[in-house]
């Protein structure tokens, strides 16, 4: 089973090279293609990604749209979505192929932050549990192309909570696996804002999503509460 990796980016010049290096370090012949889908970066993200060996395509900004367009340019039977500031385990491809072989067509990793903060370590601890409130795109989602197509992919019009939406729909039809290894996630959102502000924003917007608020209302609220790139 071949794996296609899709990385949506927006101004990730500082991180994208090491992310690509990590993802291509140990592929064991299982990597079909690696696509960086740039949403209009104003820095050198696209050039750095291309130099690092990725195929780069350009789309309007919006992770859901970017990831869907990336899938269209790939050929692997298994899709792996990775954010531009996260570092999956070196053997991530082996681990997700094994999970699919065990009967899990969709799943993710746990995560830990690149920070010594005990509060962030507490957040990371809960990602081992298979509950929707413990999920998020930072954990890097894998899904078979067959399942992704059956679900209709991400919703192009989603500006926020796109990963939660896809995971909720997927869990209704397929077994979901949380692989017991950690993705290393940047703590920059917490450093730029504060732990309490990020937690409050996440709580508010998650509940807005659960209650059926519009994408516009959720995105507007999140931007008002936090300094955040997407």
Buried (B, 14 or more C-beta within 10 A) or exposed (E): BBBBBBBBBBBBBBBBBEBBEBBBEBBEEBBBBBBBBBBBBEBBBBBBBBEBEBBBBEBEBBBBBBBBBBBEEBEBBBBBBBBBBBBBBEBBBBBBBEBBEEEBBBBBBBBBBEBEBEEBEEBBEEBEEBEEEBBBBBBBBBBBBEBBEBBEBBBBEBBBBBBBBBBBBBBEEBBBBBBEBBBBBBBBBBEEBEBEBBBBBBEBBBEBBEEEBEBEEBBBBBBEBBEBBB
